[in-house]
């Protein structure tokens, strides 16, 4: 297979290499990649498989960021309206602006395939770094593909930063800026248990998301520490939105009405749960206590104000950008093939007015 080299870079695949491997013309490959011409599904699949196999990058500028210009950092977020990680994006953007960098934001829509596609697109666009916000998807194929993209970004002089999610396994050149997710849930569940609650409805989040898994693990550990039996029947998985909080509590009031507290995976979920309790004629915290996670502005705006776990989201964003800048300023020797860093920021419980001991009788 023919390849060509550029000064200072290892051999990389060309569009001719893709065409040769796929057994089609260069023009056919160009049509598939541009997306502006109708092509058969069979041709598209065949070409894109070769593109992935050869790690072909359409935009040659994406292979080198040393040619000048303003560095750009890509921030990929599940939902731009989500308050928690909007604060991370604010931290990244603020720190980037101070350095004269540009920021761009892409949304993944809670779709792992779209997330992977956006990471690859940003690689092609030659960004200085891709910052991924929020929990990761816990299945092997996703982890393997993300690790491959991390290595491709590193080879192109860029860098992958994971914020609010566990690091990728193995020797992967990516930086992780995380917070003590499990520890925060442990502290929050301990707060409820120390108040005397034993039947706690837990709404950790989506079952496949590492964030939810960590929060449930922390809560279970607290029950073990207090010697209190943990009832898996009081765990209700679902998205991080108020609709889930409302529906989960409404169902639990019918199926397992003996719970005296709700541990919600986010403040938004807690707000929905609070509405459901009120709709059922129950008072917070007189009849049922409720706690959240994140400490977004909503938590102090609810009535009663919500006891929750504070996560330093904006600081995480600033730390993420500083990590990228430090790597670039540290020189190519550190960027190329270097192991990633894993930085963990602390969390703590913010006590407000939504918890009291369970009612007697």
ZADO-1210 file (C-alpha; in nm, 4 decimals, padded with zeros to 6 digits):
<atoms>
<atom x="00.0000" y="00.0000" z="00.0000" code="UNK" pos="1"/>
<atom x="00.1412" y="00.3385" z="-00.0958" code="UNK" pos="2"/>
<atom x="00.1905" y="00.6035" z="00.1695" code="UNK" pos="3"/>
<atom x="00.3571" y="00.9385" z="00.1797" code="UNK" pos="4"/>
<atom x="00.5348" y="01.1218" z="00.4551" code="UNK" pos="5"/>
<atom x="00.5466" y="01.4823" z="00.5626" code="UNK" pos="6"/>
<atom x="00.8423" y="01.6434" z="00.7317" code="UNK" pos="7"/>
<atom x="00.8642" y="01.5485" z="01.0977" code="UNK" pos="8"/>
<atom x="00.5549" y="01.3232" z="01.0904" code="UNK" pos="9"/>
<atom x="00.5188" y="00.9460" z="01.0625" code="UNK" pos="10"/>
<atom x="00.3661" y="00.8039" z="00.7450" code="UNK" pos="11"/>
<atom x="-00.0047" y="00.8662" z="00.7213" code="UNK" pos="12"/>
<atom x="-00.2778" y="00.7319" z="00.4986" code="UNK" pos="13"/>
<atom x="-00.3848" y="00.9338" z="00.1949" code="UNK" pos="14"/>
<atom x="-00.7104" y="00.9384" z="00.0029" code="UNK" pos="15"/>
<atom x="-00.5391" y="00.7199" z="-00.2595" code="UNK" pos="16"/>
<atom x="-00.4599" y="00.4619" z="00.0083" code="UNK" pos="17"/>
<atom x="-00.8258" y="00.4559" z="00.1102" code="UNK" pos="18"/>
<atom x="-00.9368" y="00.4141" z="-00.2510" code="UNK" pos="19"/>
<atom x="-00.6852" y="00.1350" z="-00.3131" code="UNK" pos="20"/>
<atom x="-00.7823" y="-00.0581" z="00.0011" code="UNK" pos="21"/>
<atom x="-01.1567" y="-00.0166" z="-00.0686" code="UNK" pos="22"/>
<atom x="-01.1159" y="-00.1096" z="-00.4369" code="UNK" pos="23"/>
<atom x="-01.2834" y="00.2087" z="-00.5628" code="UNK" pos="24"/>
<atom x="-01.1791" y="00.5301" z="-00.7323" code="UNK" pos="25"/>
<atom x="-01.0444" y="00.8371" z="-00.5546" code="UNK" pos="26"/>
<atom x="-01.3507" y="01.0257" z="-00.6768" code="UNK" pos="27"/>
<atom x="-01.5794" y="00.7700" z="-00.5093" code="UNK" pos="28"/>
<atom x="-01.3962" y="00.8097" z="-00.1788" code="UNK" pos="29"/>
<atom x="-01.4235" y="01.1864" z="-00.2094" code="UNK" pos="30"/>
<atom x="-01.7982" y="01.1646" z="-00.2677" code="UNK" pos="31"/>
<atom x="-01.8474" y="00.9451" z="00.0380" code="UNK" pos="32"/>
<atom x="-01.6402" y="01.1727" z="00.2624" code="UNK" pos="33"/>
<atom x="-01.7947" y="01.4977" z="00.1425" code="UNK" pos="34"/>
<atom x="-02.1502" y="01.3746" z="00.1902" code="UNK" pos="35"/>
<atom x="-02.2652" y="01.6048" z="-00.0921" code="UNK" pos="36"/>
<atom x="-02.3316" y="01.3336" z="-00.3510" code="UNK" pos="37"/>
<atom x="-02.5655" y="01.0331" z="-00.3472" code="UNK" pos="38"/>
<atom x="-02.3767" y="00.7052" z="-00.3000" code="UNK" pos="39"/>
<atom x="-02.4912" y="00.3520" z="-00.2332" code="UNK" pos="40"/>
<atom x="-02.5054" y="00.2302" z="00.1246" code="UNK" pos="41"/>
<atom x="-02.2696" y="-00.0557" z="00.0355" code="UNK" pos="42"/>
<atom x="-02.0091" y="00.1909" z="-00.0999" code="UNK" pos="43"/>
<atom x="-02.0441" y="00.4186" z="00.2008" code="UNK" pos="44"/>
<atom x="-01.9968" y="00.1297" z="00.4456" code="UNK" pos="45"/>
<atom x="-01.6976" y="-00.0083" z="00.2557" code="UNK" pos="46"/>
<atom x="-01.5203" y="00.3268" z="00.2362" code="UNK" pos="47"/>
<atom x="-01.5898" y="00.4249" z="00.5967" code="UNK" pos="48"/>
<atom x="-01.4590" y="00.0889" z="00.7212" code="UNK" pos="49"/>
<atom x="-01.1287" y="00.1544" z="00.5436" code="UNK" pos="50"/>
<atom x="-01.1234" y="00.5119" z="00.6773" code="UNK" pos="51"/>
<atom x="-01.1489" y="00.3722" z="01.0295" code="UNK" pos="52"/>
<atom x="-00.8975" y="00.0919" z="00.9663" code="UNK" pos="53"/>
<atom x="-00.6359" y="00.3317" z="00.8242" code="UNK" pos="54"/>
<atom x="-00.7119" y="00.6097" z="01.0746" code="UNK" pos="55"/>
<atom x="-00.7493" y="00.8419" z="00.7760" code="UNK" pos="56"/>
<atom x="-00.7963" y="01.2117" z="00.8540" code="UNK" pos="57"/>
<atom x="-00.9656" y="01.4177" z="00.5839" code="UNK" pos="58"/>
<atom x="-00.8164" y="01.7503" z="00.6836" code="UNK" pos="59"/>
<atom x="-00.4376" y="01.7289" z="00.6706" code="UNK" pos="60"/>
<atom x="-00.4103" y="02.0302" z="00.9035" code="UNK" pos="61"/>
<atom x="-00.5506" y="01.8144" z="01.1797" code="UNK" pos="62"/>
<atom x="-00.2222" y="01.6218" z="01.1839" code="UNK" pos="63"/>
<atom x="-00.0213" y="01.9214" z="01.3021" code="UNK" pos="64"/>
<atom x="-00.1175" y="02.2032" z="01.5324" code="UNK" pos="65"/>
<atom x="00.2268" y="02.3587" z="01.5283" code="UNK" pos="66"/>
<atom x="00.1642" y="02.5743" z="01.2240" code="UNK" pos="67"/>
<atom x="00.0435" y="02.8824" z="01.4107" code="UNK" pos="68"/>
<atom x="-00.3035" y="03.0282" z="01.4516" code="UNK" pos="69"/>
<atom x="-00.5211" y="03.0643" z="01.7587" code="UNK" pos="70"/>
<atom x="-00.5567" y="02.7416" z="01.9606" code="UNK" pos="71"/>
<atom x="-00.9144" y="02.6146" z="01.9803" code="UNK" pos="72"/>
<atom x="-01.0604" y="02.3900" z="02.2473" code="UNK" pos="73"/>
<atom x="-01.3726" y="02.1857" z="02.1696" code="UNK" pos="74"/>
<atom x="-01.6170" y="02.1322" z="02.4557" code="UNK" pos="75"/>
<atom x="-01.8537" y="01.8389" z="02.4042" code="UNK" pos="76"/>
<atom x="-02.1524" y="01.8284" z="02.6367" code="UNK" pos="77"/>
<atom x="-02.4616" y="01.6091" z="02.6562" code="UNK" pos="78"/>
<atom x="-02.7137" y="01.8910" z="02.6883" code="UNK" pos="79"/>
<atom x="-02.6157" y="02.2563" z="02.6723" code="UNK" pos="80"/>
<atom x="-02.9130" y="02.3496" z="02.8911" code="UNK" pos="81"/>
<atom x="-02.8017" y="02.1188" z="03.1742" code="UNK" pos="82"/>
<atom x="-02.6992" y="02.3440" z="03.4618" code="UNK" pos="83"/>
<atom x="-02.4245" y="02.1266" z="03.6147" code="UNK" pos="84"/>
<atom x="-02.1970" y="02.0811" z="03.3155" code="UNK" pos="85"/>
<atom x="-02.2826" y="02.4224" z="03.1749" code="UNK" pos="86"/>
<atom x="-02.0753" y="02.5459" z="03.4702" code="UNK" pos="87"/>
<atom x="-01.7863" y="02.3221" z="03.3594" code="UNK" pos="88"/>
<atom x="-01.8098" y="02.4696" z="03.0095" code="UNK" pos="89"/>
<atom x="-01.8068" y="02.8175" z="03.1638" code="UNK" pos="90"/>
<atom x="-01.4872" y="02.7316" z="03.3513" code="UNK" pos="91"/>
<atom x="-01.3182" y="02.5967" z="03.0372" code="UNK" pos="92"/>
<atom x="-01.4240" y="02.8953" z="02.8279" code="UNK" pos="93"/>
<atom x="-01.3166" y="03.1488" z="03.0909" code="UNK" pos="94"/>
<atom x="-00.9720" y="02.9952" z="03.1293" code="UNK" pos="95"/>
<atom x="-00.9358" y="02.9685" z="02.7506" code="UNK" pos="96"/>
<atom x="-01.0256" y="03.3354" z="02.7029" code="UNK" pos="97"/>
<atom x="-00.7590" y="03.4409" z="02.9526" code="UNK" pos="98"/>
<atom x="-00.5040" y="03.2645" z="02.7309" code="UNK" pos="99"/>
<atom x="-00.6405" y="03.4074" z="02.4083" code="UNK" pos="100"/>
<atom x="-00.7778" y="03.0709" z="02.2974" code="UNK" pos="101"/>
<atom x="-01.1070" y="03.0101" z="02.1183" code="UNK" pos="102"/>
<atom x="-01.3771" y="02.7756" z="02.2458" code="UNK" pos="103"/>
<atom x="-01.6475" y="02.5903" z="02.0588" code="UNK" pos="104"/>
<atom x="-01.9282" y="02.3798" z="02.2024" code="UNK" pos="105"/>
<atom x="-02.0908" y="02.0674" z="02.0573" code="UNK" pos="106"/>
<atom x="-02.3825" y="01.8707" z="02.2010" code="UNK" pos="107"/>
<atom x="-02.3998" y="01.4911" z="02.2019" code="UNK" pos="108"/>
<atom x="-02.7688" y="01.4501" z="02.2887" code="UNK" pos="109"/>
<atom x="-02.6888" y="01.1603" z="02.5218" code="UNK" pos="110"/>
<atom x="-02.5913" y="00.9524" z="02.2163" code="UNK" pos="111"/>
<atom x="-02.2592" y="00.7632" z="02.2486" code="UNK" pos="112"/>
<atom x="-02.2275" y="00.7240" z="01.8713" code="UNK" pos="113"/>
<atom x="-02.2686" y="01.0981" z="01.8190" code="UNK" pos="114"/>
<atom x="-02.0148" y="01.1637" z="02.0933" code="UNK" pos="115"/>
<atom x="-01.7572" y="00.9427" z="01.9216" code="UNK" pos="116"/>
<atom x="-01.8339" y="01.1046" z="01.5850" code="UNK" pos="117"/>
<atom x="-01.7860" y="01.4539" z="01.7281" code="UNK" pos="118"/>
<atom x="-01.4527" y="01.3583" z="01.8841" code="UNK" pos="119"/>
<atom x="-01.3355" y="01.2358" z="01.5455" code="UNK" pos="120"/>
<atom x="-01.4668" y="01.5486" z="01.3716" code="UNK" pos="121"/>
<atom x="-01.2812" y="01.7739" z="01.6142" code="UNK" pos="122"/>
<atom x="-00.9665" y="01.5734" z="01.5484" code="UNK" pos="123"/>
<atom x="-01.0085" y="01.6435" z="01.1785" code="UNK" pos="124"/>
<atom x="-01.0588" y="02.0131" z="01.2475" code="UNK" pos="125"/>
<atom x="-00.7250" y="02.0357" z="01.4254" code="UNK" pos="126"/>
<atom x="-00.8383" y="02.1571" z="01.7688" code="UNK" pos="127"/>
<atom x="-00.5838" y="02.1904" z="02.0469" code="UNK" pos="128"/>
<atom x="-00.7956" y="01.9739" z="02.2762" code="UNK" pos="129"/>
<atom x="-01.1288" y="01.7957" z="02.3027" code="UNK" pos="130"/>
<atom x="-01.2926" y="01.8281" z="02.6447" code="UNK" pos="131"/>
<atom x="-01.5637" y="01.5677" z="02.7103" code="UNK" pos="132"/>
<atom x="-01.8070" y="01.6526" z="02.9893" code="UNK" pos="133"/>
<atom x="-02.0212" y="01.4116" z="03.1914" code="UNK" pos="134"/>
<atom x="-02.0413" y="01.0424" z="03.2684" code="UNK" pos="135"/>
<atom x="-01.9157" y="00.7777" z="03.0276" code="UNK" pos="136"/>
<atom x="-02.0987" y="00.4773" z="02.8858" code="UNK" pos="137"/>
<atom x="-02.0032" y="00.1525" z="03.0517" code="UNK" pos="138"/>
<atom x="-01.9559" y="-00.0882" z="02.7640" code="UNK" pos="139"/>
<atom x="-01.6368" y="-00.2237" z="02.6104" code="UNK" pos="140"/>
<atom x="-01.6743" y="-00.1114" z="02.2481" code="UNK" pos="141"/>
<atom x="-01.7271" y="00.2496" z="02.3490" code="UNK" pos="142"/>
<atom x="-01.4227" y="00.2444" z="02.5784" code="UNK" pos="143"/>
<atom x="-01.2021" y="00.0866" z="02.3117" code="UNK" pos="144"/>
<atom x="-01.3055" y="00.3341" z="02.0423" code="UNK" pos="145"/>
<atom x="-01.2596" y="00.6307" z="02.2748" code="UNK" pos="146"/>
<atom x="-00.9104" y="00.5070" z="02.3627" code="UNK" pos="147"/>
<atom x="-00.8291" y="00.4843" z="01.9910" code="UNK" pos="148"/>
<atom x="-00.9473" y="00.8406" z="01.9337" code="UNK" pos="149"/>
<atom x="-00.7386" y="00.9572" z="02.2310" code="UNK" pos="150"/>
<atom x="-00.4288" y="00.8093" z="02.0696" code="UNK" pos="151"/>
<atom x="-00.5189" y="00.9621" z="01.7328" code="UNK" pos="152"/>
<atom x="-00.5628" y="01.3048" z="01.8911" code="UNK" pos="153"/>
<atom x="-00.2271" y="01.2682" z="02.0629" code="UNK" pos="154"/>
<atom x="-00.0587" y="01.1679" z="01.7366" code="UNK" pos="155"/>
<atom x="-00.2062" y="01.4798" z="01.5737" code="UNK" pos="156"/>
<atom x="-00.0676" y="01.7056" z="01.8485" code="UNK" pos="157"/>
<atom x="-00.4050" y="01.7433" z="02.0194" code="UNK" pos="158"/>
<atom x="-00.5268" y="01.6018" z="02.3508" code="UNK" pos="159"/>
<atom x="-00.8362" y="01.4410" z="02.5016" code="UNK" pos="160"/>
<atom x="-00.9594" y="01.5620" z="02.8410" code="UNK" pos="161"/>
<atom x="-01.2321" y="01.3733" z="03.0261" code="UNK" pos="162"/>
<atom x="-01.4229" y="01.5786" z="03.2835" code="UNK" pos="163"/>
<atom x="-01.6548" y="01.4217" z="03.5383" code="UNK" pos="164"/>
<atom x="-01.5942" y="01.0635" z="03.4275" code="UNK" pos="165"/>
<atom x="-01.3483" y="00.7836" z="03.5097" code="UNK" pos="166"/>
<atom x="-01.0198" y="00.7574" z="03.3178" code="UNK" pos="167"/>
<atom x="-00.9869" y="00.5251" z="03.0213" code="UNK" pos="168"/>
<atom x="-00.8239" y="00.1933" z="03.1039" code="UNK" pos="169"/>
<atom x="-00.4714" y="00.1125" z="02.9991" code="UNK" pos="170"/>
<atom x="-00.1912" y="00.3306" z="02.8649" code="UNK" pos="171"/>
<atom x="-00.4056" y="00.6015" z="02.7034" code="UNK" pos="172"/>
<atom x="-00.2791" y="00.9591" z="02.6469" code="UNK" pos="173"/>
<atom x="-00.5749" y="01.1437" z="02.8009" code="UNK" pos="174"/>
<atom x="-00.6201" y="01.3688" z="03.1022" code="UNK" pos="175"/>
<atom x="-00.9038" y="01.3036" z="03.3479" code="UNK" pos="176"/>
<atom x="-01.0402" y="01.5803" z="03.5686" code="UNK" pos="177"/>
<atom x="-01.2872" y="01.4122" z="03.8003" code="UNK" pos="178"/>
<atom x="-01.4534" y="01.4730" z="04.1345" code="UNK" pos="179"/>
<atom x="-01.5122" y="01.2400" z="04.4288" code="UNK" pos="180"/>
<atom x="-01.8445" y="01.1159" z="04.2943" code="UNK" pos="181"/>
<atom x="-01.8701" y="00.8037" z="04.5079" code="UNK" pos="182"/>
<atom x="-01.7455" y="00.9860" z="04.8171" code="UNK" pos="183"/>
<atom x="-02.0103" y="01.2543" z="04.7761" code="UNK" pos="184"/>
<atom x="-02.2860" y="00.9939" z="04.7571" code="UNK" pos="185"/>
<atom x="-02.1419" y="00.8150" z="05.0603" code="UNK" pos="186"/>
<atom x="-02.1486" y="01.1395" z="05.2597" code="UNK" pos="187"/>
<atom x="-02.5023" y="01.2228" z="05.1455" code="UNK" pos="188"/>
<atom x="-02.6410" y="00.8787" z="05.2305" code="UNK" pos="189"/>
<atom x="-02.4585" y="00.8917" z="05.5644" code="UNK" pos="190"/>
<atom x="-02.6294" y="01.2230" z="05.6380" code="UNK" pos="191"/>
<atom x="-02.9696" y="01.0599" z="05.5896" code="UNK" pos="192"/>
<atom x="-02.8766" y="00.7511" z="05.7908" code="UNK" pos="193"/>
<atom x="-02.7414" y="00.9591" z="06.0772" code="UNK" pos="194"/>
<atom x="-03.0764" y="01.1422" z="06.0861" code="UNK" pos="195"/>
<atom x="-03.2439" y="00.8062" z="06.1479" code="UNK" pos="196"/>
<atom x="-03.3682" y="00.7145" z="05.8006" code="UNK" pos="197"/>
<atom x="-03.3556" y="00.3455" z="05.7099" code="UNK" pos="198"/>
<atom x="-03.5886" y="00.3211" z="05.4082" code="UNK" pos="199"/>
<atom x="-03.4380" y="00.5481" z="05.1432" code="UNK" pos="200"/>
<atom x="-03.5618" y="00.5705" z="04.7848" code="UNK" pos="201"/>
<atom x="-03.2522" y="00.6082" z="04.5643" code="UNK" pos="202"/>
<atom x="-03.2666" y="00.7626" z="04.2154" code="UNK" pos="203"/>
<atom x="-02.9020" y="00.7314" z="04.0993" code="UNK" pos="204"/>
<atom x="-02.9524" y="00.8076" z="03.7271" code="UNK" pos="205"/>
<atom x="-02.9205" y="00.6003" z="03.4068" code="UNK" pos="206"/>
<atom x="-02.8005" y="00.2461" z="03.4858" code="UNK" pos="207"/>
<atom x="-02.5426" y="00.2422" z="03.2042" code="UNK" pos="208"/>
<atom x="-02.3789" y="00.5724" z="03.3071" code="UNK" pos="209"/>
<atom x="-02.0649" y="00.5616" z="03.5214" code="UNK" pos="210"/>
<atom x="-02.1844" y="00.8664" z="03.7185" code="UNK" pos="211"/>
<atom x="-02.4961" y="00.6833" z="03.8346" code="UNK" pos="212"/>
<atom x="-02.2996" y="00.3665" z="03.9116" code="UNK" pos="213"/>
<atom x="-02.0594" y="00.5614" z="04.1327" code="UNK" pos="214"/>
<atom x="-02.3389" y="00.7365" z="04.3205" code="UNK" pos="215"/>
<atom x="-02.5208" y="00.4123" z="04.3872" code="UNK" pos="216"/>
<atom x="-02.1966" y="00.2476" z="04.4986" code="UNK" pos="217"/>
<atom x="-02.1306" y="00.5303" z="04.7441" code="UNK" pos="218"/>
<atom x="-02.4818" y="00.5057" z="04.8886" code="UNK" pos="219"/>
<atom x="-02.4562" y="00.1279" z="04.9311" code="UNK" pos="220"/>
<atom x="-02.1235" y="00.1666" z="05.1064" code="UNK" pos="221"/>
<atom x="-02.2828" y="00.4064" z="05.3556" code="UNK" pos="222"/>
<atom x="-02.5556" y="00.1515" z="05.4351" code="UNK" pos="223"/>
<atom x="-02.2869" y="-00.1109" z="05.4949" code="UNK" pos="224"/>
<atom x="-02.0935" y="00.1260" z="05.7223" code="UNK" pos="225"/>
<atom x="-02.4046" y="00.1909" z="05.9311" code="UNK" pos="226"/>
<atom x="-02.5021" y="-00.1763" z="05.9395" code="UNK" pos="227"/>
<atom x="-02.8359" y="-00.0991" z="05.7745" code="UNK" pos="228"/>
<atom x="-02.9823" y="-00.3513" z="05.5255" code="UNK" pos="229"/>
<atom x="-02.9835" y="-00.2159" z="05.1699" code="UNK" pos="230"/>
<atom x="-03.3005" y="-00.2797" z="04.9695" code="UNK" pos="231"/>
<atom x="-03.2357" y="-00.2952" z="04.5901" code="UNK" pos="232"/>
<atom x="-03.6125" y="-00.2616" z="04.5438" code="UNK" pos="233"/>
<atom x="-03.5826" y="00.1023" z="04.6473" code="UNK" pos="234"/>
<atom x="-03.3441" y="00.1834" z="04.3587" code="UNK" pos="235"/>
<atom x="-03.5100" y="00.3397" z="04.0524" code="UNK" pos="236"/>
<atom x="-03.2925" y="00.4117" z="03.7482" code="UNK" pos="237"/>
<atom x="-03.3749" y="00.6789" z="03.4938" code="UNK" pos="238"/>
<atom x="-03.2573" y="00.9980" z="03.3233" code="UNK" pos="239"/>
<atom x="-03.1337" y="01.3028" z="03.5083" code="UNK" pos="240"/>
<atom x="-03.4472" y="01.5105" z="03.4636" code="UNK" pos="241"/>
<atom x="-03.7395" y="01.6269" z="03.6753" code="UNK" pos="242"/>
<atom x="-03.9851" y="01.4048" z="03.4873" code="UNK" pos="243"/>
<atom x="-03.8025" y="01.0963" z="03.6081" code="UNK" pos="244"/>
<atom x="-03.7916" y="01.2291" z="03.9637" code="UNK" pos="245"/>
<atom x="-04.1665" y="01.2852" z="03.9581" code="UNK" pos="246"/>
<atom x="-04.2528" y="00.9502" z="03.7961" code="UNK" pos="247"/>
<atom x="-04.0176" y="00.7467" z="04.0172" code="UNK" pos="248"/>
<atom x="-04.1614" y="00.8896" z="04.3389" code="UNK" pos="249"/>
<atom x="-04.5174" y="00.8557" z="04.2135" code="UNK" pos="250"/>
<atom x="-04.4564" y="00.4860" z="04.1371" code="UNK" pos="251"/>
<atom x="-04.2729" y="00.4248" z="04.4648" code="UNK" pos="252"/>
<atom x="-04.5580" y="00.5768" z="04.6652" code="UNK" pos="253"/>
<atom x="-04.7790" y="00.3095" z="04.5136" code="UNK" pos="254"/>
<atom x="-04.5364" y="00.0138" z="04.5259" code="UNK" pos="255"/>
<atom x="-04.3149" y="00.0778" z="04.8320" code="UNK" pos="256"/>
<atom x="-04.4771" y="00.3613" z="05.0291" code="UNK" pos="257"/>
<atom x="-04.2775" y="00.3016" z="05.3480" code="UNK" pos="258"/>
<atom x="-03.9723" y="00.5068" z="05.2392" code="UNK" pos="259"/>
<atom x="-03.9003" y="00.8103" z="05.4571" code="UNK" pos="260"/>
<atom x="-03.6338" y="00.9804" z="05.2435" code="UNK" pos="261"/>
<atom x="-03.5342" y="01.0268" z="04.8794" code="UNK" pos="262"/>
<atom x="-03.1718" y="01.0386" z="04.7646" code="UNK" pos="263"/>
<atom x="-03.1882" y="01.1924" z="04.4168" code="UNK" pos="264"/>
<atom x="-02.9025" y="01.1607" z="04.1663" code="UNK" pos="265"/>
<atom x="-02.9170" y="01.5323" z="04.0809" code="UNK" pos="266"/>
<atom x="-03.0833" y="01.8474" z="04.2100" code="UNK" pos="267"/>
<atom x="-03.3082" y="01.8503" z="03.9026" code="UNK" pos="268"/>
<atom x="-03.4283" y="01.4972" z="03.9787" code="UNK" pos="269"/>
<atom x="-03.4849" y="01.6055" z="04.3393" code="UNK" pos="270"/>
<atom x="-03.7032" y="01.8951" z="04.2220" code="UNK" pos="271"/>
<atom x="-03.9282" y="01.6541" z="04.0309" code="UNK" pos="272"/>
<atom x="-03.9417" y="01.4197" z="04.3291" code="UNK" pos="273"/>
<atom x="-04.0405" y="01.7094" z="04.5535" code="UNK" pos="274"/>
<atom x="-04.3290" y="01.7964" z="04.3209" code="UNK" pos="275"/>
<atom x="-04.4551" y="01.4384" z="04.3294" code="UNK" pos="276"/>
<atom x="-04.4488" y="01.4317" z="04.7080" code="UNK" pos="277"/>
<atom x="-04.6469" y="01.7546" z="04.7247" code="UNK" pos="278"/>
<atom x="-04.8982" y="01.6234" z="04.4704" code="UNK" pos="279"/>
<atom x="-04.9513" y="01.3238" z="04.7015" code="UNK" pos="280"/>
<atom x="-05.0191" y="01.5542" z="04.9958" code="UNK" pos="281"/>
<atom x="-04.6851" y="01.4880" z="05.1655" code="UNK" pos="282"/>
<atom x="-04.4689" y="01.7586" z="05.3215" code="UNK" pos="283"/>
<atom x="-04.0927" y="01.7983" z="05.2812" code="UNK" pos="284"/>
<atom x="-03.9195" y="01.7353" z="05.5179" code="UNK" pos="285"/>
<atom x="-04.1962" y="01.6720" z="05.7762" code="UNK" pos="286"/>
<atom x="-04.3211" y="01.3556" z="05.6076" code="UNK" pos="287"/>
<atom x="-04.0391" y="01.2701" z="05.3671" code="UNK" pos="288"/>
<atom x="-03.6843" y="01.4090" z="05.3572" code="UNK" pos="289"/>
<atom x="-03.5134" y="01.4644" z="05.0242" code="UNK" pos="290"/>
<atom x="-03.1564" y="01.5346" z="04.9128" code="UNK" pos="291"/>
<atom x="-02.9911" y="01.6052" z="04.5788" code="UNK" pos="292"/>
<atom x="-02.6513" y="01.6116" z="04.4131" code="UNK" pos="293"/>
<atom x="-02.4626" y="01.8900" z="04.2250" code="UNK" pos="294"/>
<atom x="-02.5489" y="02.2073" z="04.4222" code="UNK" pos="295"/>
<atom x="-02.6615" y="02.4021" z="04.1191" code="UNK" pos="296"/>
<atom x="-02.8442" y="02.7353" z="04.1817" code="UNK" pos="297"/>
<atom x="-03.1800" y="02.5527" z="04.1714" code="UNK" pos="298"/>
<atom x="-03.0962" y="02.3790" z="04.5012" code="UNK" pos="299"/>
<atom x="-03.1147" y="02.7024" z="04.7010" code="UNK" pos="300"/>
<atom x="-03.4205" y="02.8249" z="04.5094" code="UNK" pos="301"/>
<atom x="-03.6469" y="02.5326" z="04.5993" code="UNK" pos="302"/>
<atom x="-03.8834" y="02.5413" z="04.8966" code="UNK" pos="303"/>
<atom x="-03.7556" y="02.4093" z="05.1257" code="UNK" pos="304"/>
<atom x="-03.3981" y="02.4746" z="05.0186" code="UNK" pos="305"/>
<atom x="-03.2344" y="02.1481" z="04.9179" code="UNK" pos="306"/>
<atom x="-02.9606" y="01.9689" z="05.1104" code="UNK" pos="307"/>
<atom x="-02.7223" y="01.8463" z="04.8426" code="UNK" pos="308"/>
<atom x="-02.3657" y="01.7557" z="04.7448" code="UNK" pos="309"/>
<atom x="-02.1526" y="02.0408" z="04.6172" code="UNK" pos="310"/>
<atom x="-01.9463" y="01.9601" z="04.3079" code="UNK" pos="311"/>
<atom x="-01.6874" y="02.2233" z="04.1996" code="UNK" pos="312"/>
<atom x="-01.7949" y="02.2179" z="03.8363" code="UNK" pos="313"/>
<atom x="-01.6581" y="02.5548" z="03.7265" code="UNK" pos="314"/>
<atom x="-01.3224" y="02.4855" z="03.8895" code="UNK" pos="315"/>
<atom x="-01.3108" y="02.1505" z="03.7089" code="UNK" pos="316"/>
<atom x="-01.3417" y="02.3381" z="03.3809" code="UNK" pos="317"/>
<atom x="-01.0579" y="02.5733" z="03.4704" code="UNK" pos="318"/>
<atom x="-00.8377" y="02.2821" z="03.5799" code="UNK" pos="319"/>
<atom x="-00.9116" y="02.0990" z="03.2526" code="UNK" pos="320"/>
<atom x="-00.8006" y="02.3939" z="03.0405" code="UNK" pos="321"/>
<atom x="-00.4905" y="02.4513" z="03.2511" code="UNK" pos="322"/>
<atom x="-00.3961" y="02.0847" z="03.2061" code="UNK" pos="323"/>
<atom x="-00.4152" y="02.1244" z="02.8281" code="UNK" pos="324"/>
<atom x="-00.2179" y="02.4489" z="02.8313" code="UNK" pos="325"/>
<atom x="00.0508" y="02.2981" z="03.0557" code="UNK" pos="326"/>
<atom x="00.0952" y="02.0044" z="02.8185" code="UNK" pos="327"/>
<atom x="00.1341" y="02.2342" z="02.5168" code="UNK" pos="328"/>
<atom x="00.3765" y="02.4614" z="02.6967" code="UNK" pos="329"/>
<atom x="00.5674" y="02.1570" z="02.8236" code="UNK" pos="330"/>
<atom x="00.6753" y="02.0737" z="02.4707" code="UNK" pos="331"/>
<atom x="00.6269" y="01.7906" z="02.2265" code="UNK" pos="332"/>
<atom x="00.8251" y="01.5473" z="02.4388" code="UNK" pos="333"/>
<atom x="00.5486" y="01.5489" z="02.6961" code="UNK" pos="334"/>
<atom x="00.2607" y="01.5629" z="02.4506" code="UNK" pos="335"/>
<atom x="00.3566" y="01.2775" z="02.2271" code="UNK" pos="336"/>
<atom x="00.2745" y="00.9389" z="02.3748" code="UNK" pos="337"/>
<atom x="00.2748" y="01.0624" z="02.7333" code="UNK" pos="338"/>
<atom x="00.0545" y="00.8929" z="02.9884" code="UNK" pos="339"/>
<atom x="-00.2510" y="01.0871" z="03.0959" code="UNK" pos="340"/>
<atom x="-00.3015" y="01.2572" z="03.4313" code="UNK" pos="341"/>
<atom x="-00.5879" y="01.1807" z="03.6702" code="UNK" pos="342"/>
<atom x="-00.6925" y="01.4769" z="03.8829" code="UNK" pos="343"/>
<atom x="-00.9664" y="01.4430" z="04.1459" code="UNK" pos="344"/>
<atom x="-01.1401" y="01.7376" z="04.3129" code="UNK" pos="345"/>
<atom x="-01.3269" y="01.7085" z="04.6420" code="UNK" pos="346"/>
<atom x="-01.7012" y="01.7222" z="04.7119" code="UNK" pos="347"/>
<atom x="-01.8918" y="01.8051" z="05.0298" code="UNK" pos="348"/>
<atom x="-02.2454" y="01.8049" z="05.1674" code="UNK" pos="349"/>
<atom x="-02.4262" y="02.1399" z="05.1836" code="UNK" pos="350"/>
<atom x="-02.6856" y="02.1164" z="05.4614" code="UNK" pos="351"/>
<atom x="-03.0018" y="02.3203" z="05.4068" code="UNK" pos="352"/>
<atom x="-03.3636" y="02.2576" z="05.5075" code="UNK" pos="353"/>
<atom x="-03.4867" y="01.9421" z="05.3323" code="UNK" pos="354"/>
<atom x="-03.3856" y="01.6776" z="05.5888" code="UNK" pos="355"/>
<atom x="-03.5118" y="01.5944" z="05.9348" code="UNK" pos="356"/>
<atom x="-03.5539" y="01.2707" z="06.1319" code="UNK" pos="357"/>
<atom x="-03.8277" y="01.0399" z="06.0004" code="UNK" pos="358"/>
<atom x="-04.1754" y="01.0839" z="06.1502" code="UNK" pos="359"/>
<atom x="-04.2633" y="00.8549" z="06.4408" code="UNK" pos="360"/>
<atom x="-04.5182" y="00.5811" z="06.4150" code="UNK" pos="361"/>
</atoms>
